[in-house]
Amino acid sequence: MKKQMLCFLFIISLFIASSYAQLKQNFYQNTCPNVESIVKTAVTKKFQQTFVTVPGTLRLFFHDCFVRGCDASVLLANANAEKDHPDDISLAGDGFDTVIKAKAALDSNPACKNKVSCADILALATRDVIGLSGGPSYSVELGRRDGRISTKASVQNNLPHPDFKLDQLNSMFAKHNLSQTDMIALSGAHTLGFSHCSKFSSRIYSKSGIDPTLNRQYALQLRQMCPINVDPRIAINMDPTTPRTFDNAYFQNLQQGKGLFVSDQILFTDTRSKPTVNLFASSNTAFNQAFVNAITKLGRVGVLTGNQGEIRRDCSQIN
């Protein structure tokens, strides 16, 4: 039985490796050679309209890849779609709009019309918003195909929650061949974006008082911004210091007890992950290098290549 299980895992690992091995940086050089510049121009224009483009697109990519792989299934609209699951309902519309605008820009070029997958557009747009907010630039592997299936059920238990502890985080990321270091680096994306008060209210309002791992002064500030019975539309910056810059301030905040979620602060309070937090807090270069490595690995998760998927003519609909 043990041998059979090892054989099964080996076959699965070969399948995963062969799928992302078909990804390559110059995948569209003969079909849409200007794909990267066209997408970047569209993303930059969207960024100039609203900063929400940045965290909205980045979060959309993460949620897509962790559910059914990086196949743009999160973009699909139907009566039972991923994006309508409670864990996805808060995805910013500007993230979806970024992909739609980039897709329209590509389709306006006769050489590129219906040649680039929505999954690849989302991967490129994610790289571009990171760069536009001060983060590292990196090469994006391309060649993904779009998925045809999107269901609420597939989201269940496949995305990390704000109250996760380290073992839960490591287990969920390990399912996608992402290490603890990858998980911590990707968590650093919380240096951008915002959260609704309901996601962390238990840390500032409970029978036992304020969460002791939370900086008390910061907690009192959060109480002012998120009073009891606050308007559910109110959102708070994840990074209270440089919320519009992709940098390592997130990790410096964790050192001061200013991680907004339990799943943030646990990275510093747990002795197994604390050294990595301290490394990234002390070196923006170390963080950037680890983040590029991690998001490249994330972009390989569950990819469809070749004839496994399709190139959708409309990112929100199946052809």
N, C-alpha and C positions, 0 to 999 in steps of 0.2 A: 504493500500500500504506500509506504514511504517512497519507494522508487518511482511508483506511478505518479505521485504528487510532484516529485522533483522533475520528472520528465515533462509533466504538464506545465510547470512553471518555466522550464527551459524553452518549451515551444512558444509559450506566451511572450517571453522576453525576446525571442527571435522575431516574432510577429511585430512587436512594438518597435524593435530596432530597425526592421526592414521598412516600416512605414515612415519613420522620421528620417531614415537614410535617404529617402527620395526627395527630401527638402533640400534646396540649395539657394544660395544668395542671388544667383543670376537666372533664376528659373524663367523669367519673362523676357529675357534679352532678345529673343527672336519674335515674340508675339506682341509685347508692349514694353519696349525698351525704356520708356520714360515713366514707368509706373510709379517709381519712388518720388520723383519730382512732382508729378501730378497730384499724388495723394498728399504730399507735404504742403503744397500750395493750398489745397482745399482745407486741410487741417489748420493751417496757420490762419486762414481767413475766419474759420469758425472760432479759433482761439481768441482772435481779436474782438469777436463779438461778445464772448463770455468766458470767464476763467473756468466755469464749471465743466467746460469741454475737457479739461485735463483730468480731474479725478473721475469724471463720468466715463470717459473712454477707458482709462486704466482699470477701473473696477469692472467694467463690462467685459474686458478681455479676461480678467481673472475668473469671473463667474462663468463665462463661456467655457473656458478650458477645464474647469473642475467638474463640469457636468457634460458628459458625453464627449469630452475632448474638445480641442480647438477647432470646431466645425461651424461656427456662426449659428448654431441652433438656437442660441439665446435671442437672436434677432427675429426669429420666425413668429408670426402672429396666427393664432388659431384659437379655438374654443378651450384648449387645454394646454396652453403654451408654457414653456419654462419661465418666461418673463412675468407670468401672472402668479407664480408661486410666492408665498409670503416672504421668502428669503431673497426674492428678486424684485419684488414690487417697488422697492425703493431705488432701483437703478435709475440714474438720472437720464431724462429724455435727451439731454444734450450729447450723451455718449452714443445713443442710437443715431441721432441726427448727424453726428460726425461721420459715421460710416456711410449713411445715406448720401451726404454731400460729396464725400470722396468717390463713391460709386458713380454718382451723376457726372462728376468731373471726368472720370475715366471713360464713361460711356459717350461723352461728348467728343472724344477723340476716336475717329473711325478705326484706327489701328488697334485700339484697346477695348472697344465695345464688346462686352460680354466675354472678355478674355481672362479677367482677374477675379478670383473667388472673393466672396465677402469675408471669409475667414482670414485670407491674406491681407485684405484691406484693413481689417480690425487690428491685425498684428503690426502692420506698418504705422497705422494711426496711433497706436499705443506708444511705439518708439518715438514718434514725432512729438506727442504731447509731453513726454518725459523730457525731451530735449528743450522744448519751448519753455518749460518751467525751471530750467537750470540743471537738469539731470544729465547723465552721460548719454552720448550717442553710441550706437552699436549697429552691427550688421544684422539684418533680419533674414532668417531662412524662410524661403517661400516654396509654394507648390502644394499648399493645402487645398482640399476640395470641401465644398459645403455639404453639411448633413441635411437629411430630409425629414428627420424626426425631432420633435420638440414636445415634451410632456412635463406637466407639473410633477408627476411622480418621480421623474428622473432627478429632480433637484433635491428631494427629501434626503436628509442626512449626508449630503455631498458637499456642503459648504460649511466652513468654520463659523462658529457662533461667538458672540462677544464675551461669553462666560467660559469659554474653553480654557482648560489648564494645559500644561506643556505636553503631557502624554497624549491628550486628545488631538492637539495640533500636530504633533509629530506623526501620529498614526494616520491622520487624514492626508498629510502631505506625502508620507511614505508610499501611500497607494499610487501616487503619481510619479514615483521615482525621484522625489524631492527630499533632500536631506534636512536635518535640523538647521544647518547653516543657511540653506536655501530658504527655508520657512522664515527665519529671522530676517534675512535680507528682503524678502518679499513683503514682510510685515512693515518694513521701512517705508513702503508706499503710503502708509498712514501719515507721513509727513505732509501729505496733501489731502484735500477733501474735508468732509464733514460728517457728522452723525446726528441723528435725531435723539432728543433727550431720553426717550423711552429705552434706548439701547444700553444706557448706563445708569439710569435713575436708581437702581437698587444699590449702587455703590455710594450714593450720597443721601439716600433716604431708606433707612431700614430700622427695625426695632433696636438693633444693636448700635445704631449710629453710623458714622462715616466709615467706610472701608479703611482699615488701618494701613493698608499698603498705598493709599492715595494721599498725596500731599494735602495737608489740611487746608492751607490757604487756597490752594487750587480748587479743592472741593467746595469751599465756601463761595468761590467765584462761580463755580458751576451751578450752585444752588440759586444764585442770583439770576443767572441766565436761564435756568430751568426750574422755575418755581413749581410747586405741586399744582397739578391740573394745568400745566403749560399747554399752549397751543401745539398740537402734535406736528404742525408744519415747521416749528422752530428747529433749527439745526445749529450745531456747534462745531467749530473747527477742530479737527483731530489733533493738529499741532498748534498749541497756543502761542508759539513764538514766531515761526516763519511759515504760515499756512499756505503761501503761494509759491514757495520755493522748494524744489526737490533737493533736499540736503540731508545731512545726518542729524539734524536737530531732534528728530523723533527719538533717537537713542539717548541723546543728552537729556531729553525730557523724562525718559524712563528712569534715568539715574536720580532724578529729582522727585520721583513719585508722581509724575504727570502723564502717565499712560491712561488714556481715556477708558479703554475697555479692560476687563480682567485679563483677556487674552493678550493685551499689550503689556500690562505691568508684570504679568507672570514671567515674561522673558527676562526681566531683571531680578525678580525675587527668587526665581528658581536657580539654584547654584549650577545646574547643568548648562543653562543658556546664558547666564550672566557674563561669562568671559567674552562671548561673541558680541553681546551688547556693548560691553566696555571697549572692545576693539573698534567697532563701528562708530561709537561715540567719539573716540579719539582720532579717528582717521576717516575723513570723507572719501578719500581715495580707496581705502579698503572696502568701505560700504559700496561705492559705485562698482568696483570690480566684482564683488560678490553678487550685487543686484543684477548686473548684466549676465553673469553666468546663470543665475537662478531664473531670470525671465526668459532666457534662451531655452533652458530646459522646460520651463512651463509651456512655451510655444510649441513643444513637440508632443505634448500630452494628447494621446488618443487621436492623433491626426488621421484624416482620410486623405489618401493620395491616389493618383492614377484613376482607375475606374471605380474606386470605392465610394465616391460621392459625385457631386456635380458642381458646375459653376452657375449659381443662380442669377437669373436676369433681374430679379428683384430681391434684395436682401431680406425682405420681410415675408416673402412668399416662396413656396415650392414651385418650381417651373411646371 
